[in-house]
């Protein structure tokens, strides 16, 4: 029998095979992860819709594969669960295809543990036996919360350390070369960067800011966040400032629909956040920034960073950004010229905050004082945003950064 690539999500018709989780001769169970497919939006696991032995793998790692294309052949039984019995899957899971399948017996269905591949992976990592977990989801489906509760209640249980998710290229003998496949997320990043540089007319505007008041406010907020189990960084404050300033300069929160010859202004503020992972740079999205508190944004950021670094981002996490924020401050450097996250027209770079002596006018006199200082880098698509508009946006943004209490007055 044959297994073909199922639907990958709305508007997604192909992806790159980055990993086989099975090999020829393996016995595969229902819902077991077969492989990982990287699309333009996310990496997704493909669950098995059959039970049996893998006879042949038809696609090599690194190849592009289209929905409906033959992936593998197997010897065994395909499964179908009726529409009433099928639970809804999380957005990072793929529903089982229903063509070419026969119905399970009631006994087979009763003995199967319903769980998404991501939940099964979590169970493996935490050493939890799915057969002993009572599912709280629809139709008894085991959810991630069920796994975590089971792990907490299991005496002496331990969470294994997660291994690195990408190959570390170690130094080789002097004078020699080493070739490694250019694929997966690294290849997707290259394609996205090339598209951005080919289509958008980049220019970068850099300005400095006195971040002393922001540092003070953030230090006060850290204690409040800690009591709620949330780590407060500078990012939520910068995002609030970005959204407040975008209301005055909405063209920076737009996209250019070249096919229809239209500018699309977006009056909602979803900020993509560049996150460095072991696989490469990703930009999951913090949604509805203007209507969330600093604590809520910090909690969202914390969740996105955790999911990004543990390869658990969903399609929804990576969809819908209107502008992007990249933070190079934790690494160092004075400032950078970030590449626009096309088709957006603007990306803001937050750089390191340092203590330095500066000249300030105090009571009409110039004095040298120690302040917390930083630079912001704003890259714009010059086809859409004029330099003067970018400079005015930055001026307002820095006004919010230097006087963060003004954000509270934003409606």
N, C-alpha and C positions, 0 to 999 in steps of 0.2 A: 504494500500500500504506500501511498505518497502523502507527504505533508508539505503544504505550500505556505508561503509567507502570508499571514493574515493581515487585516487592516491595521495600520499603525497610528491612526488618529485622523481627525478631520484635516483634509488638505495635505496629508503626508502620504506619498505614494512610493517612496523608496528610502533605502538606508544602506549604510555600510556595515557589513558583518565584521565585528571587531573581536568576537570570541565565540568559539564553540564550547558549550558546557558538557557535551557528550561526545563519544567517539564510536566508531563502528564496533559492533559487538556488545555495546552497553545495553542493559535492560532499563527501559525508561518507564516511569510511573506517570499517571495522570497529574497534570499541573506542574510537573518537574520542569525546571528551567532548561531549555534546549540551547539557547544562545543569547548573545547580546547584539542588538542592532542599534547603530548610531544614526539618528536622523538629524535634520537641520535644527530640531528643537530639543532633543534629549536622547539619552541612551535608555533603551527599553529592553527588558527581558522578554523573550518569547516563551510562553509556557506550552507544555505538551498537551495535545488534545487526543493522545493515544497512550496505550500501554503495550509495551512489547520491545523487541530487540531492534536496534538500529542496524540497518543493512548497508546503507550507503549514504555518504554526505556529498551533496551535489554542488556546494558552493564553498569556495576557499575564503579564508579569513583575509580581509582587506578588499574584497570585491563588493561592488554595489549590487543590491538585489531589489527587485520591484515586487510590490504587492501581487500575490497570485503566482509568483515564480516558485518552481520546485526547489525545496530546500534539502529534504532527505527522504529516503525510502525506509520503510520499517516492516517488520513482520509482527503482527499482533492485532489488537482490537482498538478501533477508534471509538471515542465516546461522544455522546451528545446529551446535554441536560436540557430538558424542556424549558420553554421560556419562563414558565412559572417557577421553575426550580433554580434558574440561573440567578445568582446574586450579582449585584453591580460591582464592577472592579474599580480599584483606584486608578487615577489617571496615568500612573506609570506602569500599568499592567496592560496586557493585550488580551482581549476576549478570545476564547477558543473558537476556531472556525467550525461551522456546522456542515459544510459540504463533505462528501466522501466519508461520512461517519455512520455507524449503526448505534442503536440505543443500548445503554447498559441495562443489565438486570437490576431490579430493585436492591438486591443484596450488594451489588458492586457499588451503586450510588451511596447506599447507607454506610459502607465501609470506607468511603473516601473522605479524607479530611479536606474541607474546602478552605483554601488559603491562597492569596496572591503570591507570586514568586518572590516579591520583596519581603513578604511576611515569612515565607519559608527560609529565605536567606538569613533574616534576623534570628529565627529560631536556631538555625545551624550555628550562627556566631555565638549565641548565648547558651548553647548546649541544652536547649529545651526540646523534648519529644512532642511533636505536634499531636500524636495520637492520644496523649494524656491531657490535652488542653481543651477546655470547654469554650467554644466560640460564642462571642456575644454579637456577631454581625448577622446580617440577613441569612436565614436558613441555616444558622449554626456556623457561619463562616468565621474562621479564626482571624482576629484582627491583631495588629501590632501591639495594641494595649493589652490584649490577652496574654501575649508572649511575655511582656514586661512584668505583668502581675504574677505570672507563673514563676518567672525567674526570681522575683522578690520573695515569694512564698516557699521556694525550694531551699531547704536547709543546705548550707555549705555550697550553694551554687556560685559559680564565678563566670564573669564575662571575659572571654578570650580576647587578647589584644588583636586588633584588626591589622592585617598585613598591609604593606604598601600596595597601592592600586596601579602603579605603573613601574615599568622596568627602570632601574637606576643604571645609567650607563657609566661604568667605572673606567678610570684611566687605564689605557692599554700600554703595551710596550712602546718605548720611544721609537719614533720613525715609522710606525705602522699606521694603518687605517682601520676603522671599524664601520661597517654599514648596518643601520637598523631600519626597519620598515617605517616609512613616513605615512602613518595612517591614524585612524581613530580621531580623538578630539584634536590632536595636534594638526591633523590635516584639515579638519573643519575650521579651526581657528585661522589657518593660512588662507583658506578659501574666502572666509568672511572678511579678513583684513584686505585681501586683494580686491574684493568687490567694493569695499568702502573706498579704497584709494582710487580705484578706477572710475567710480561714479560720483563721489562727493569732491567738491573743491575745498580742500582743507585749509584753514588758517587757525592759528592759536593766539589767544590773547591772555597775557599773564598779568596779575595784579597782586600786590601784597596786602596783608590785613593784620591788624592788631587783634589777636585772639585772646587777650587777657581775660576779658569778661566771660568769654565762652569757656575757657579753662576753669574759671571759678565756678560757673554754673554747672559744668559737667562734674566737677569734684563733689559738689553738693548732691547732684542727682545720683552719683554712684552709690552712696549709702542708701538712698531710697530704693534704688533698683535692687541692691543686694538683699534687702529684706523681702523682696518679691521673687528672688531667684533669677533676676535679669541683670546681665552685664551691660552697663551703659557706656557706650563709646561716644566719640564726637559725631559719628555718622548720622544718628537720628536728628541732631540739631542742624547739621548741614542740609539734610534732606528737607526739613521743615523750611529752612531759609530758601532753598531752591524753589520749592513749590510756591512760597509766598511771592518770590520775585517773578516767577513764571506767569502769575496772574496779571502782572503789569506788562510782560513781554511774551505773549502767547506764541509768537512765531518761533521761539526756541523750543516749543513743545509741539511742533508740527512735523509732518512728513511731506515729501514731494511725490505725488502720484504722477510719474512721468508719462505713463501710458495714456492717462486721461487728461494730462495737462492741468492738474489741480493741486493746490496746496490744501492739505488736510489739517486744520487746527483742532487740537485735542484739549478739551476743557476738563480733563481729569489728569491726575498726576501719579503715574506709575513709574517709579525710578529703578532702572536696572542697576545692579551693584556688581562691579567686577570683583570676582573672588578667585584668588590663585589656589589651584588644587595641584595634586601631584601629577595629574594628567594634563593640566594646562589651565588657561584662563576661561572662566565661565561668567555669565552675567544673569543670574536669576533676578526676579523682579519683586520689589516691595510695592504692594498695591495700595492705592487710595491714600497716598501720603498726607494730603492736605487735611483729611478728616480723622487722623489718628494722633494720639498723644505720643510724646517722646518715649514713654514706657512701652506703649504698644508697638511702636516702630522698632525699638531695641529688641523686643521679643521676636518680632518678625525677622529681623536681621540675624539674630542668634540662631533661629531655626533654619534659615536659608544657608548660613555658613556651615552648620552641622550637616545638613543634607548634601550640600555640594561636596564637602570633603569626605563624605562617606558614600558617594555615588548613589544617593537616594532622591535626587531632585525629580520632580514630576514634570509633565508637559506644561501644566498650569504654572509651575514655578518659573518657567522660562518664556512665558508668553505675555505679551501685552505691554512692554515697556514703552514709554514715551520720550524718555531722556535717560542718560546713564551717568552714574557717579563712579569714578575710579579712585582708589585710595592707595597712593604710593608712600604715604607718610610713615607707615610702619617699617618700610624698607630703608628709606633715607633718600638722599639726593635733594637738591634745591627745588627743582620743579621739572616737569616732563611735558611732552606734547602728545596727549592721548589721541588715539585713532577713533573716529566716530563709529558708533555702533549702528551701521547702516541698516535700515533706511531712516533712522533718526537724523536730526540735523545738528545736535549738540551733545557734547560730553564734557563733564566737569571733572577736573583732577584736583583732589585734596592732597596737599603735600605735608611734610613734617612740620610740627610746631616746635619752635626752639625759643629758649630764653636769650635775649640779646639786648644790648644797650641801644636805645633810640632817642632821638631828639623830639620832645613833646612840648607844646606850649601850655604852661600851667600858670594861671593868674596873669596872663599877658607876657610871661617871660619864657624863653626857651631854656629847657632843662634836659639833662641826660638822665633817663630813667630806664630801669630794666623792665621789659615787657615780654609777653608771649607772642611770638611773631610767626607768620606763615605766608605761603604763596598759594594762589589758586590759578590753575591752568584751564582755560576754556577753549576747546576746539570746536569750530563751527563749520558748517557747509556754506561756503561763500556764495553759492548759487541762490541760497534762500535768505541768509542772514547777512546784512551789511555789518562792516566793522564797527560803525558808530552804535548800532543797536546792541551788538555784543558787549561793547564797552559800557553802555548804559545799564545793561542787565547786570554785569559784574559789579558796577558801582552800587546798585541797589542790594545785591546779594551780600556784599561786604558790609553794607550798613546794618543788615540783619546779623551778620557774624559778630560785628563789633558791639552791637547792642541787642543781644539775643532776646531780651525781654520784649522787644518789638514784635517778635513772632506771635506773642500771646494776643496782640491787637489785631492780627490778621483774621479775617472772617471767611 
